[in-house]
């Protein structure tokens, strides 16, 4: 009797647990379906709000005087791109060193391409360099760093990317201003809507200019009536050179030099207040990388220590500060300077 009762209780417990498991599974499935439905509803609401935002942009474009034909064509395929917002919010935070950055940004294969392309386009590059006062090797270095010599320009709709980022709202004015600058580019006939592609952030062409930068610096160097930074090397090179020249570049000097410290320093960084004559840095124990004294010339330089005193250290000149207007990353600036030096050496 005792054994039978025990078996009965075990059987009941098994049935109870089975029912409980089924209930848990059912609840889990319900919550999963509810969550998906809620997410779908949220997505639908976001897409609907985006459509309203684009409608407001369209009205603003009409108020600004753009022709209906352009507006109809430009707005026909503007779609919400959540991926560009995700890319904007998830900028890489992983700390890398300048050495690792240079190894990926300026590998030997890119240097070889840079040297070959410099020679291939030498006549054009030298004309542009002379006209704008920017050494040709820096034009090629920026071209290589921004778009891998035109090979990587991005395949996002510029208008969709900019509208999506403006809609997201964190930097609405910046992306909205660039959106209307992009409409100007189309209105002036520099590009066609179907070919108006760029990066996820709206940077365009072989120069990776944002539309506002295009408006300020792009050049029709070949005189065909279009500032074609997508396909025309003459316009690409001249636009890069015009940007640098307009922002203070001079071909009378270079970008900087790698140095070493013989004693700790307390002044460094890119603040204009920290730009000191080379004789000052000499007195602070700063030497050329090979240990020799610094040049005895009357120019000012900034000391930058991107990775601390155990990493690469540079004295950088006014031209480097101009590169910082192009891209505020000191890593980027050093990579452009480093590639330019490799081009100068021929590899």
Secondary structure, DSSP 8 states (H G I E B T S, - for coil): -HHHHHHHHHHHHHHHHHHHHHHHHHHHHHHHHHHHHHHHHHHHHHHHHHHHHHHHHHHHHHHTT--HHHHHHHHTT----HHHHHHHHT-------HHHHHHHHS-HHHHHHHHHHHHHTHHHHHHHHHHHT--HHHHHHHHHHHHTTTT----EEHHHHHHHHHHH-TTHHHHHHHHHHHHHHHHTTSS-GGG-EE-TTS-BTTTTB-HHHHHHH---TT-SS---TTT-HHHHHHHHHHHHHHTT--TTS-SEEEEEESS--S--SS-GGG-EEHHHHHHTTEEETTS--------EEEEE-TT-TTS-EEEE-HHHHHHHHH---HHHHHHHHHHHHHHHHT-
